Amino acid sequence: MTDQTILAEVPRPVAAGARIQTLDVLRGVAVLGILAVNAAAFALPMNAAMAPEQSPFPLVGASAVAHWVVEVFFHQKFVTLFSMLFGVSIFLVGGERGDEARGRVLRRRLMWLALFGLIHGLAFWYGDILLLYAWSGLFVMLMRSMQARSLILFGLGATLALATMQAATMWLTVNGPAALVETMSDESMNLAEGAVSASIAAYRSGWPAGLIENLKAWGILQSASLFGYVFATIPLMMLGMGLFKAGFFHGRMSTRLYLVLIAVGGGVLALLGVLEWREIMAGPGVEATDGWAEVVASYPVFVTLAYASGLILLTSRGVGWVRRIFAPVGQMAFTNYLTQTLIMTTLFYMPWGPRLMGQVDYPDQWTIVVAVWVLQLIWSPLWLSRFRMGPLEWLWRRLSYGRDLPLRRQA
């Protein structure tokens, strides 16, 4: 086989003019929203980030409000959206299963994503999601020729089934048999006294100790991710792929359907807001809602679909400012995601930064998040005014296609 034949079989990347604007908008909003949740995981050791009762900052006053905003409006909502959009990208890159050339590109793309994820997680931040996406993508790529209806039914059905299992578990930890409640309570409080403070001190002491802390957290989280979270991620990717095939992300569904999804998600969001507020105001260790806050929080997919529906209506119905603000961030989502890590780790524990680990309360974390949002909202369109894609998008695409690709825009 000649070199010319090989090159002819390699599919050309999607042209900039052929981009689906709603996908860029949704991807941009998702990557910005994810940072609001990840901020605590950058600013605090893993145990304190995942269990606020272990945090050095009590949830009172402004801290309580800041934490409530994250839990209600952001937690699990935007990573759910990002997972759905990754399912769309698997189809856009790989096409139907019968397309061997595009299938090879997709496999290389996932392989390189896994490598990026390993570097990201091991050297920078334990909370990496790229490795999980690469692992999940290996399974979802086998389903890319399924019909939209089947993808949606299986993806949404499995997502709701897993959410119901989680909701039942969370409810039983509060309302189940006394022995079970006591056991779960003991397991949630089994962190050794002073462990969080010791971890903070290690992060702040310098690179070797900070790297070790990150590696320990990475091992724990990635084990759960690769062998646990994958079962929740695959259905979300399938749901996203199915919705794309059905025209949902193009704005082709009826306005009534989008409004119904907004109404349902808005109702879930309002209920969650009330319940989470009662939980926070009651203080740590008090189950003010008898576990119902955790039950409602187990169904973020409804809120995610409401967010997506609202943005799709705004974008597809000609509200230009939404597209102008968020689409450039979405076109550079890979670069912006990893840039967020570089900025946040520099601030909190990298040896060349101020090492603020454990020193920044929840309201001040929001100040940093908003500052990074503003930075990325400004720099993304400036970069794209001169270049075709983000620098890491270019590198990833170049490696996936196995040939050089133009980066700078022609005059």
SULGIFEN-V986401 format. One record per backbone hydrogen bond with DSSP energy under -0.5 kcal/mol. NH is the residue of the N-H (numbers start at 1). CO is the residue of the C=O. E is the energy in kcal/mol with one decimal. If there is no record, write none. Layout:
nh->[NH NH]
co->[CO CO]
e->[E E]
//
This chain:
nh->[6 7 8 9 10 10 11 18 19 21 23 24 25 26 27 28 29 30 31 32 33 34 35 36 37 37 38 39 40 41 41 42 42 43 44 49 50 51 54 55 58 60 63 64 65 66 67 68 69 70 71 72 73 74 74 75 77 78 80 81 82 83 84 85 86 87 88 89 90 91 92 93 94 95 99 100 103 104 105 106 107 108 109 110 111 112 113 114 115 116 117 118 119 120 121 122 123 124 125 128 133 134 135 136 137 138 139 139 140 141 142 143 144 146 151 152 153 154 155 156 157 158 159 160 161 162 163 164 165 166 167 168 169 170 171 172 173 174 175 176 181 182 183 184 185 186 187 188 189 189 190 195 198 199 200 201 202 203 204 205 205 206 206 210 211 212 213 214 215 216 217 218 219 220 221 222 223 224 225 226 227 228 229 230 231 232 233 234 236 237 238 239 240 241 242 243 244 245 246 247 247 248 251 251 252 258 259 260 261 262 263 264 265 266 267 268 269 270 271 272 273 274 275 276 277 278 279 280 281 282 283 283 286 287 288 290 292 295 296 297 298 298 299 302 303 304 305 306 307 308 309 310 311 312 313 314 315 316 317 318 319 320 322 323 324 325 326 327 330 331 332 333 336 337 338 339 340 341 342 343 344 345 346 347 348 349 350 353 355 356 357 358 359 360 361 365 366 367 368 369 370 371 372 373 374 375 376 377 378 379 380 381 382 383 384 385 386 387 388 390 394 395 396 397 398 399 400 401 402 403 409]
co->[2 3 4 5 6 7 9 15 16 19 20 20 21 22 23 24 25 26 27 28 29 30 31 32 33 34 34 35 37 37 38 38 39 39 40 45 46 47 51 52 56 58 60 60 61 62 63 64 65 66 67 68 69 69 70 70 74 74 76 77 78 79 80 81 82 83 84 85 86 87 88 89 90 91 96 98 99 100 101 102 103 104 105 106 107 108 109 110 111 112 113 114 115 116 117 118 119 120 120 125 129 130 131 132 133 134 135 136 136 137 139 140 141 143 147 148 149 150 151 152 153 154 155 156 157 158 159 160 161 162 163 164 165 166 167 168 169 171 171 172 177 178 179 180 181 182 183 184 185 186 187 192 194 195 196 197 198 199 200 201 202 202 203 206 207 208 209 210 211 212 213 214 215 216 217 218 219 220 221 222 223 224 224 225 228 229 229 230 232 233 234 235 236 237 238 239 240 241 242 243 244 243 247 248 247 254 255 256 257 258 259 260 261 262 263 264 265 266 267 268 269 270 271 272 273 274 275 276 277 278 279 280 283 285 286 287 289 291 292 293 294 295 296 299 299 300 301 302 303 304 305 306 307 308 309 310 311 312 313 315 314 318 319 319 320 321 322 323 326 327 328 330 332 333 334 335 336 337 338 339 340 341 342 343 344 345 345 350 346 347 348 43 356 356 359 361 362 363 364 365 366 367 368 369 370 371 372 373 374 375 376 377 378 379 380 381 383 383 407 331 390 391 392 393 394 395 396 397 398 398 386]
e->[-2.0 -2.5 -1.9 -1.4 -0.8 -0.6 -0.6 -1.1 -1.4 -0.8 -0.7 -1.5 -2.5 -2.7 -2.6 -2.4 -2.5 -2.4 -2.4 -1.7 -2.7 -2.4 -1.0 -0.9 -0.9 -0.6 -2.6 -1.8 -0.7 -0.5 -0.5 -1.5 -0.5 -2.3 -1.7 -2.4 -2.3 -1.6 -2.7 -1.5 -0.6 -1.9 -1.4 -0.5 -1.8 -2.7 -2.3 -2.4 -2.3 -1.5 -2.5 -2.5 -2.2 -0.6 -1.7 -3.1 -1.4 -1.2 -0.9 -1.4 -2.5 -2.1 -2.0 -2.4 -1.8 -1.6 -1.3 -2.1 -1.8 -1.2 -2.4 -2.5 -2.3 -2.6 -1.9 -1.2 -1.9 -2.1 -1.7 -2.4 -2.3 -2.3 -2.5 -2.3 -2.2 -2.7 -1.9 -2.2 -1.7 -2.7 -2.6 -2.2 -2.3 -2.8 -2.9 -2.6 -2.1 -1.4 -2.6 -1.1 -2.0 -2.5 -2.3 -2.9 -2.6 -1.1 -0.6 -1.2 -2.2 -2.5 -1.1 -2.0 -0.8 -1.8 -2.4 -2.7 -2.7 -2.6 -2.8 -2.8 -2.0 -2.9 -2.0 -2.6 -2.3 -2.5 -2.2 -2.3 -2.1 -2.4 -2.8 -2.7 -2.2 -2.6 -2.3 -2.4 -1.6 -1.1 -2.9 -2.2 -2.5 -2.6 -2.3 -2.7 -2.2 -2.3 -2.3 -1.8 -0.8 -0.6 -0.9 -2.2 -2.3 -2.2 -2.6 -2.4 -2.0 -2.5 -2.1 -0.9 -0.6 -0.6 -0.7 -2.2 -3.1 -2.0 -2.2 -2.2 -2.6 -2.4 -2.2 -2.8 -2.4 -1.8 -2.8 -3.0 -1.4 -1.7 -2.4 -3.2 -1.5 -1.1 -1.8 -1.3 -1.5 -1.2 -2.1 -2.4 -1.0 -2.3 -2.3 -2.6 -2.5 -2.4 -2.6 -2.7 -2.1 -2.3 -1.8 -0.5 -1.3 -2.4 -0.5 -1.2 -2.2 -1.6 -2.4 -2.4 -2.4 -2.1 -2.4 -2.6 -2.5 -2.5 -2.0 -2.1 -2.6 -2.5 -2.3 -2.6 -2.4 -1.9 -2.4 -3.0 -1.8 -2.0 -2.1 -2.5 -2.6 -1.4 -0.8 -0.8 -1.3 -0.5 -1.3 -1.0 -1.9 -1.5 -2.5 -2.2 -0.7 -1.0 -1.7 -1.0 -0.6 -2.7 -2.4 -1.5 -2.8 -2.9 -2.4 -2.4 -2.3 -2.7 -2.5 -2.2 -2.6 -3.1 -1.5 -1.1 -2.4 -1.4 -0.9 -0.9 -2.5 -2.1 -2.2 -1.8 -2.0 -2.3 -1.0 -1.5 -3.1 -2.7 -2.0 -2.3 -2.2 -1.4 -2.1 -2.6 -2.8 -2.9 -1.5 -1.8 -2.2 -2.4 -3.1 -1.9 -0.7 -2.3 -1.8 -3.0 -2.5 -0.6 -0.6 -2.0 -1.6 -1.3 -1.8 -2.5 -2.7 -1.9 -2.4 -2.6 -2.6 -2.3 -2.6 -2.7 -1.6 -2.9 -1.7 -0.5 -1.2 -2.6 -2.3 -1.1 -1.6 -2.1 -3.5 -0.5 -2.5 -2.0 -2.7 -2.7 -2.7 -2.4 -2.1 -2.7 -1.5 -1.0 -2.8]
//
